[in-house]
Amino acid sequence: MSGNPSKGRKDWILRIMATAAVVAWMVVIFLMSADDGNDSGRKSDKVVKVVFDAAVKVGILEKEDVTPELREKAGFIVRKGAHMAEYAILAVLLMLALTSWGVTRIAVRAGIAVPIAALYAASDEYHQLSVSGRSGQWRDVGIDLCGVIVGAGLTAFTMFLVRRKRAKTRNASENVTKPTAE
C-alpha cells in the first residue's frame, strides 16, 4: 500500500470542514431570510444610522442633509449589498469546498458553484414568500447572482494567480537542481 494514511485522513477532515462551512453559511442565509420584514428593516436601519452618524461626525454630511428619503435609499442599498455579499461568500465557500473534493479545473469549480448558489438564491426567495413582511423577488435572485459571480470570479482569479505562482516557483527550483551540461 502506497501513500501516507494520515494524509488521507487529513484530506477527509478538510473535505468535511469545507462542506460544513458551505452548509453552515446556507443556514445563516436561511436564518437571515427568516427574519420578518420589520426585523430585517431594523437591522438595515441600524447600519444606515451608523454610516450617516459617522458621515455627519467627520463632516462629510450636514445633519439636515440626512433626510428620510436619503435614509430610505441608503437602506435599500444596504439590503441589496448584503444580498450580494452573502452570496459572494457562498460562492467562495463552494469553490473552496469543490477544491477540497478534488475538482482541479478552476473553470469547472466555477461552473458547479455558480448554478448551485443561484439555485439556493432562488429557493431562498421562495422561502421568503412564507415570511411575514417579506416577499420573494426575481430581482433579488438577480442581485444574489451578481454576488455569486463576483465571489466565484474573485476566487477563480485568486486560484489562478496562486497556481501560476506555484508553477513559477516549481520551475525555478527545477532549474536550480538540474545539472548543467558543460
C-alpha atoms as an extended CHARMM CRD file, in Angstrom:
* protein
*
       182  EXT
         1         1  MET       CA              0.0000000000        0.0000000000        0.0000000000  PROA      1               0.0000000000
         2         2  SER       CA              1.4930000000        3.3050000000       -1.0460000000  PROA      2               0.0000000000
         3         3  GLY       CA              0.7950000000        6.7680000000        0.2360000000  PROA      3               0.0000000000
         4         4  ASN       CA              0.5250000000        8.3440000000        3.6080000000  PROA      4               0.0000000000
         5         5  PRO       CA             -2.5700000000        7.1950000000        5.5630000000  PROA      5               0.0000000000
         6         6  SER       CA             -2.5690000000       10.3440000000        7.7110000000  PROA      6               0.0000000000
         7         7  LYS       CA             -2.7210000000       12.4500000000        4.5260000000  PROA      7               0.0000000000
         8         8  GLY       CA             -5.8960000000       10.6010000000        3.5350000000  PROA      8               0.0000000000
         9         9  ARG       CA             -7.4410000000       11.3610000000        6.9250000000  PROA      9               0.0000000000
        10        10  LYS       CA             -6.3860000000       14.9940000000        6.6500000000  PROA      10              0.0000000000
        11        11  ASP       CA             -7.9630000000       15.2150000000        3.1940000000  PROA      11              0.0000000000
        12        12  TRP       CA            -11.2390000000       13.8290000000        4.5500000000  PROA      12              0.0000000000
        13        13  ILE       CA            -11.2010000000       16.2040000000        7.5060000000  PROA      13              0.0000000000
        14        14  LEU       CA            -10.6140000000       19.1220000000        5.1290000000  PROA      14              0.0000000000
        15        15  ARG       CA            -13.4620000000       17.9680000000        2.8710000000  PROA      15              0.0000000000
        16        16  ILE       CA            -15.8430000000       17.6350000000        5.8060000000  PROA      16              0.0000000000
        17        17  MET       CA            -14.8690000000       21.0410000000        7.2030000000  PROA      17              0.0000000000
        18        18  ALA       CA            -15.1800000000       22.7650000000        3.8050000000  PROA      18              0.0000000000
        19        19  THR       CA            -18.5580000000       21.1460000000        3.1470000000  PROA      19              0.0000000000
        20        20  ALA       CA            -19.7240000000       22.0020000000        6.6770000000  PROA      20              0.0000000000
        21        21  ALA       CA            -18.7340000000       25.6360000000        6.0830000000  PROA      21              0.0000000000
        22        22  VAL       CA            -20.9480000000       25.7250000000        2.9670000000  PROA      22              0.0000000000
        23        23  VAL       CA            -23.8900000000       24.1740000000        4.8320000000  PROA      23              0.0000000000
        24        24  ALA       CA            -23.3760000000       26.4660000000        7.8380000000  PROA      24              0.0000000000
        25        25  TRP       CA            -23.3560000000       29.5400000000        5.5910000000  PROA      25              0.0000000000
        26        26  MET       CA            -26.5320000000       28.3410000000        3.8580000000  PROA      26              0.0000000000
        27        27  VAL       CA            -28.1290000000       28.0520000000        7.3020000000  PROA      27              0.0000000000
        28        28  VAL       CA            -27.0270000000       31.6180000000        8.1210000000  PROA      28              0.0000000000
        29        29  ILE       CA            -28.6010000000       32.8700000000        4.8820000000  PROA      29              0.0000000000
        30        30  PHE       CA            -31.7940000000       30.9210000000        5.6270000000  PROA      30              0.0000000000
        31        31  LEU       CA            -31.9960000000       32.3390000000        9.1570000000  PROA      31              0.0000000000
        32        32  MET       CA            -31.4650000000       35.9080000000        7.9240000000  PROA      32              0.0000000000
        33        33  SER       CA            -34.2400000000       35.3610000000        5.3820000000  PROA      33              0.0000000000
        34        34  ALA       CA            -36.4970000000       34.0550000000        8.1470000000  PROA      34              0.0000000000
        35        35  ASP       CA            -36.4410000000       37.4800000000        9.8490000000  PROA      35              0.0000000000
        36        36  ASP       CA            -39.7710000000       39.1610000000        9.3100000000  PROA      36              0.0000000000
        37        37  GLY       CA            -39.8990000000       42.4060000000        7.3520000000  PROA      37              0.0000000000
        38        38  ASN       CA            -39.7280000000       44.5990000000       10.4650000000  PROA      38              0.0000000000
        39        39  ASP       CA            -36.6860000000       42.8280000000       11.9500000000  PROA      39              0.0000000000
        40        40  SER       CA            -34.8860000000       42.8970000000        8.6210000000  PROA      40              0.0000000000
        41        41  GLY       CA            -35.6810000000       46.5860000000        8.2020000000  PROA      41              0.0000000000
        42        42  ARG       CA            -34.4290000000       47.4080000000       11.7140000000  PROA      42              0.0000000000
        43        43  LYS       CA            -31.1030000000       45.7000000000       11.0010000000  PROA      43              0.0000000000
        44        44  SER       CA            -30.6620000000       47.6820000000        7.7980000000  PROA      44              0.0000000000
        45        45  ASP       CA            -31.7050000000       50.8970000000        9.5480000000  PROA      45              0.0000000000
        46        46  LYS       CA            -29.0280000000       50.3490000000       12.2350000000  PROA      46              0.0000000000
        47        47  VAL       CA            -26.3270000000       50.0920000000        9.5740000000  PROA      47              0.0000000000
        48        48  VAL       CA            -27.6200000000       53.2020000000        7.8010000000  PROA      48              0.0000000000
        49        49  LYS       CA            -27.7350000000       55.1230000000       11.0890000000  PROA      49              0.0000000000
        50        50  VAL       CA            -24.1240000000       54.2260000000       11.9260000000  PROA      50              0.0000000000
        51        51  VAL       CA            -22.9450000000       55.2610000000        8.4530000000  PROA      51              0.0000000000
        52        52  PHE       CA            -24.8170000000       58.5680000000        8.4530000000  PROA      52              0.0000000000
        53        53  ASP       CA            -23.8440000000       59.3840000000       12.0440000000  PROA      53              0.0000000000
        54        54  ALA       CA            -20.1950000000       58.8140000000       11.1130000000  PROA      54              0.0000000000
        55        55  ALA       CA            -20.5730000000       60.9070000000        7.9310000000  PROA      55              0.0000000000
        56        56  VAL       CA            -22.0400000000       63.7860000000        9.9590000000  PROA      56              0.0000000000
        57        57  LYS       CA            -19.3970000000       63.4470000000       12.6770000000  PROA      57              0.0000000000
        58        58  VAL       CA            -16.4700000000       63.6640000000       10.2300000000  PROA      58              0.0000000000
        59        59  GLY       CA            -18.1080000000       66.4740000000        8.2470000000  PROA      59              0.0000000000
        60        60  ILE       CA            -18.9700000000       64.6660000000        5.0260000000  PROA      60              0.0000000000
        61        61  LEU       CA            -22.6660000000       65.4560000000        5.5320000000  PROA      61              0.0000000000
        62        62  GLU       CA            -24.6010000000       68.0170000000        7.4960000000  PROA      62              0.0000000000
        63        63  LYS       CA            -27.2370000000       66.6600000000        9.8760000000  PROA      63              0.0000000000
        64        64  GLU       CA            -30.0300000000       68.3500000000        7.9090000000  PROA      64              0.0000000000
        65        65  ASP       CA            -28.8460000000       66.6370000000        4.6970000000  PROA      65              0.0000000000
        66        66  VAL       CA            -29.8420000000       63.2510000000        6.1360000000  PROA      66              0.0000000000
        67        67  THR       CA            -33.4800000000       63.2060000000        5.0730000000  PROA      67              0.0000000000
        68        68  PRO       CA            -35.9270000000       60.3040000000        5.4520000000  PROA      68              0.0000000000
        69        69  GLU       CA            -35.7700000000       59.8350000000        1.6680000000  PROA      69              0.0000000000
        70        70  LEU       CA            -31.9680000000       59.5760000000        1.7860000000  PROA      70              0.0000000000
        71        71  ARG       CA            -32.1790000000       57.1000000000        4.6650000000  PROA      71              0.0000000000
        72        72  GLU       CA            -34.6850000000       55.0040000000        2.6980000000  PROA      72              0.0000000000
        73        73  LYS       CA            -32.4620000000       54.9530000000       -0.4100000000  PROA      73              0.0000000000
        74        74  ALA       CA            -29.4290000000       54.0690000000        1.6970000000  PROA      74              0.0000000000
        75        75  GLY       CA            -31.4190000000       51.2960000000        3.4010000000  PROA      75              0.0000000000
        76        76  PHE       CA            -32.2520000000       49.8230000000        0.0020000000  PROA      76              0.0000000000
        77        77  ILE       CA            -28.5650000000       49.8840000000       -0.9700000000  PROA      77              0.0000000000
        78        78  VAL       CA            -27.5620000000       48.2720000000        2.3410000000  PROA      78              0.0000000000
        79        79  ARG       CA            -30.1420000000       45.4760000000        1.9370000000  PROA      79              0.0000000000
        80        80  LYS       CA            -29.1630000000       44.7200000000       -1.6470000000  PROA      80              0.0000000000
        81        81  GLY       CA            -25.4550000000       44.9960000000       -0.8180000000  PROA      81              0.0000000000
        82        82  ALA       CA            -25.9950000000       42.4680000000        1.9750000000  PROA      82              0.0000000000
        83        83  HSD       CA            -27.6760000000       40.1360000000       -0.5420000000  PROA      83              0.0000000000
        84        84  MET       CA            -24.6730000000       40.3960000000       -2.8450000000  PROA      84              0.0000000000
        85        85  ALA       CA            -22.1650000000       39.9290000000       -0.0250000000  PROA      85              0.0000000000
        86        86  GLU       CA            -23.8350000000       36.8610000000        1.4770000000  PROA      86              0.0000000000
        87        87  TYR       CA            -23.9640000000       35.1510000000       -1.9090000000  PROA      87              0.0000000000
        88        88  ALA       CA            -20.4060000000       36.1600000000       -2.8050000000  PROA      88              0.0000000000
        89        89  ILE       CA            -19.3230000000       34.4410000000        0.4180000000  PROA      89              0.0000000000
        90        90  LEU       CA            -21.3880000000       31.3770000000       -0.5210000000  PROA      90              0.0000000000
        91        91  ALA       CA            -19.6530000000       31.2110000000       -3.9150000000  PROA      91              0.0000000000
        92        92  VAL       CA            -16.2030000000       31.4490000000       -2.2890000000  PROA      92              0.0000000000
        93        93  LEU       CA            -17.0650000000       28.6640000000        0.1590000000  PROA      93              0.0000000000
        94        94  LEU       CA            -18.4520000000       26.4730000000       -2.6190000000  PROA      94              0.0000000000
        95        95  MET       CA            -15.3130000000       26.9620000000       -4.7280000000  PROA      95              0.0000000000
        96        96  LEU       CA            -13.1080000000       26.0460000000       -1.7660000000  PROA      96              0.0000000000
        97        97  ALA       CA            -15.2260000000       23.0050000000       -0.9380000000  PROA      97              0.0000000000
        98        98  LEU       CA            -15.0400000000       21.7990000000       -4.5320000000  PROA      98              0.0000000000
        99        99  THR       CA            -11.2690000000       22.2120000000       -4.3880000000  PROA      99              0.0000000000
       100       100  SER       CA            -11.1450000000       20.0320000000       -1.2740000000  PROA      100             0.0000000000
       101       101  TRP       CA            -13.1300000000       17.3520000000       -3.1220000000  PROA      101             0.0000000000
       102       102  GLY       CA            -10.5230000000       17.2440000000       -5.8770000000  PROA      102             0.0000000000
       103       103  VAL       CA            -12.1590000000       19.3300000000       -8.5920000000  PROA      103             0.0000000000
       104       104  THR       CA             -8.9240000000       20.5760000000      -10.1040000000  PROA      104             0.0000000000
       105       105  ARG       CA            -10.0270000000       22.7710000000      -13.0020000000  PROA      105             0.0000000000
       106       106  ILE       CA            -10.8850000000       26.2700000000      -11.8580000000  PROA      106             0.0000000000
       107       107  ALA       CA            -13.4820000000       26.7570000000      -14.6130000000  PROA      107             0.0000000000
       108       108  VAL       CA            -15.2150000000       23.5220000000      -13.5980000000  PROA      108             0.0000000000
       109       109  ARG       CA            -15.3270000000       24.6740000000       -9.9670000000  PROA      109             0.0000000000
       110       110  ALA       CA            -16.9840000000       27.9190000000      -11.0580000000  PROA      110             0.0000000000
       111       111  GLY       CA            -19.2740000000       26.0080000000      -13.4230000000  PROA      111             0.0000000000
       112       112  ILE       CA            -20.5220000000       23.9360000000      -10.5000000000  PROA      112             0.0000000000
       113       113  ALA       CA            -20.5250000000       26.6190000000       -7.7740000000  PROA      113             0.0000000000
       114       114  VAL       CA            -22.4360000000       29.2910000000       -9.7020000000  PROA      114             0.0000000000
       115       115  PRO       CA            -25.5240000000       27.1910000000      -10.5190000000  PROA      115             0.0000000000
       116       116  ILE       CA            -25.6400000000       25.7070000000       -7.0170000000  PROA      116             0.0000000000
       117       117  ALA       CA            -25.5550000000       29.1790000000       -5.4560000000  PROA      117             0.0000000000
       118       118  ALA       CA            -28.0750000000       30.5090000000       -7.9970000000  PROA      118             0.0000000000
       119       119  LEU       CA            -30.4900000000       27.6790000000       -7.1990000000  PROA      119             0.0000000000
       120       120  TYR       CA            -30.0410000000       28.3580000000       -3.4970000000  PROA      120             0.0000000000
       121       121  ALA       CA            -30.7870000000       32.0500000000       -4.1100000000  PROA      121             0.0000000000
       122       122  ALA       CA            -33.9960000000       31.1430000000       -5.9340000000  PROA      122             0.0000000000
       123       123  SER       CA            -35.0130000000       28.7490000000       -3.1550000000  PROA      123             0.0000000000
       124       124  ASP       CA            -34.2470000000       31.4370000000       -0.5800000000  PROA      124             0.0000000000
       125       125  GLU       CA            -36.5190000000       33.9090000000       -2.3340000000  PROA      125             0.0000000000
       126       126  TYR       CA            -39.2160000000       31.2340000000       -2.4460000000  PROA      126             0.0000000000
       127       127  HSD       CA            -38.7110000000       30.7150000000        1.2970000000  PROA      127             0.0000000000
       128       128  GLN       CA            -39.2610000000       34.4550000000        1.8620000000  PROA      128             0.0000000000
       129       129  LEU       CA            -42.7540000000       34.1550000000        0.3950000000  PROA      129             0.0000000000
       130       130  SER       CA            -43.7690000000       32.4490000000        3.6430000000  PROA      130             0.0000000000
       131       131  VAL       CA            -42.1750000000       35.0780000000        5.9260000000  PROA      131             0.0000000000
       132       132  SER       CA            -44.3300000000       37.9180000000        7.2710000000  PROA      132             0.0000000000
       133       133  GLY       CA            -43.4490000000       41.2630000000        5.7150000000  PROA      133             0.0000000000
       134       134  ARG       CA            -41.0690000000       39.6940000000        3.1810000000  PROA      134             0.0000000000
       135       135  SER       CA            -41.5240000000       38.8920000000       -0.4780000000  PROA      135             0.0000000000
       136       136  GLY       CA            -39.6960000000       36.6850000000       -2.9210000000  PROA      136             0.0000000000
       137       137  GLN       CA            -38.4090000000       38.7370000000       -5.8220000000  PROA      137             0.0000000000
       138       138  TRP       CA            -36.7500000000       37.6820000000       -9.0570000000  PROA      138             0.0000000000
       139       139  ARG       CA            -34.8240000000       40.9520000000       -8.8670000000  PROA      139             0.0000000000
       140       140  ASP       CA            -33.2430000000       39.7380000000       -5.6250000000  PROA      140             0.0000000000
       141       141  VAL       CA            -32.2740000000       36.4420000000       -7.2560000000  PROA      141             0.0000000000
       142       142  GLY       CA            -30.5060000000       38.5380000000       -9.9190000000  PROA      142             0.0000000000
       143       143  ILE       CA            -28.7610000000       40.6120000000       -7.2420000000  PROA      143             0.0000000000
       144       144  ASP       CA            -27.7490000000       37.4200000000       -5.4300000000  PROA      144             0.0000000000
       145       145  LEU       CA            -26.4410000000       36.0150000000       -8.7080000000  PROA      145             0.0000000000
       146       146  CYS       CA            -24.3250000000       39.1440000000       -9.2090000000  PROA      146             0.0000000000
       147       147  GLY       CA            -22.7790000000       38.4530000000       -5.8010000000  PROA      147             0.0000000000
       148       148  VAL       CA            -22.2210000000       34.8160000000       -6.7660000000  PROA      148             0.0000000000
       149       149  ILE       CA            -20.4680000000       35.8190000000       -9.9740000000  PROA      149             0.0000000000
       150       150  VAL       CA            -18.2780000000       38.3480000000       -8.1570000000  PROA      150             0.0000000000
       151       151  GLY       CA            -17.3760000000       35.8320000000       -5.4340000000  PROA      151             0.0000000000
       152       152  ALA       CA            -16.7100000000       32.9950000000       -7.8870000000  PROA      152             0.0000000000
       153       153  GLY       CA            -14.8040000000       35.3040000000      -10.2130000000  PROA      153             0.0000000000
       154       154  LEU       CA            -12.5500000000       36.6950000000       -7.4960000000  PROA      154             0.0000000000
       155       155  THR       CA            -11.9450000000       33.2120000000       -6.1300000000  PROA      155             0.0000000000
       156       156  ALA       CA            -11.1710000000       31.8050000000       -9.5830000000  PROA      156             0.0000000000
       157       157  PHE       CA             -8.7920000000       34.6900000000      -10.2930000000  PROA      157             0.0000000000
       158       158  THR       CA             -7.0470000000       34.2290000000       -6.9370000000  PROA      158             0.0000000000
       159       159  MET       CA             -6.7620000000       30.4690000000       -7.5310000000  PROA      159             0.0000000000
       160       160  PHE       CA             -5.3190000000       31.1420000000      -10.9910000000  PROA      160             0.0000000000
       161       161  LEU       CA             -2.7040000000       33.5110000000       -9.5350000000  PROA      161             0.0000000000
       162       162  VAL       CA             -1.7660000000       31.0350000000       -6.7980000000  PROA      162             0.0000000000
       163       163  ARG       CA             -1.4680000000       28.2030000000       -9.3190000000  PROA      163             0.0000000000
       164       164  ARG       CA              0.6800000000       30.3820000000      -11.6040000000  PROA      164             0.0000000000
       165       165  LYS       CA              2.9650000000       31.4220000000       -8.7460000000  PROA      165             0.0000000000
       166       166  ARG       CA              3.3750000000       27.7950000000       -7.6340000000  PROA      166             0.0000000000
       167       167  ALA       CA              4.2410000000       26.7580000000      -11.1940000000  PROA      167             0.0000000000
       168       168  LYS       CA              6.8570000000       29.5230000000      -11.4570000000  PROA      168             0.0000000000
       169       169  THR       CA              8.3380000000       28.5360000000       -8.0940000000  PROA      169             0.0000000000
       170       170  ARG       CA              8.3880000000       24.8670000000       -9.0960000000  PROA      170             0.0000000000
       171       171  ASN       CA             10.0280000000       25.6790000000      -12.4510000000  PROA      171             0.0000000000
       172       172  ALA       CA             12.6160000000       27.8900000000      -10.7730000000  PROA      172             0.0000000000
       173       173  SER       CA             13.5100000000       25.1730000000       -8.2580000000  PROA      173             0.0000000000
       174       174  GLU       CA             13.7450000000       22.5430000000      -11.0230000000  PROA      174             0.0000000000
       175       175  ASN       CA             16.1220000000       24.7780000000      -12.9720000000  PROA      175             0.0000000000
       176       176  VAL       CA             18.3360000000       25.2140000000       -9.9170000000  PROA      176             0.0000000000
       177       177  THR       CA             18.5560000000       21.4760000000       -9.1740000000  PROA      177             0.0000000000
       178       178  LYS       CA             19.1700000000       20.3170000000      -12.7770000000  PROA      178             0.0000000000
       179       179  PRO       CA             22.7950000000       19.6510000000      -13.5650000000  PROA      179             0.0000000000
       180       180  THR       CA             24.1170000000       21.8750000000      -16.2890000000  PROA      180             0.0000000000
       181       181  ALA       CA             25.9350000000       20.4140000000      -19.2940000000  PROA      181             0.0000000000
       182       182  GLU       CA             29.3860000000       21.8310000000      -19.8290000000  PROA      182             0.0000000000
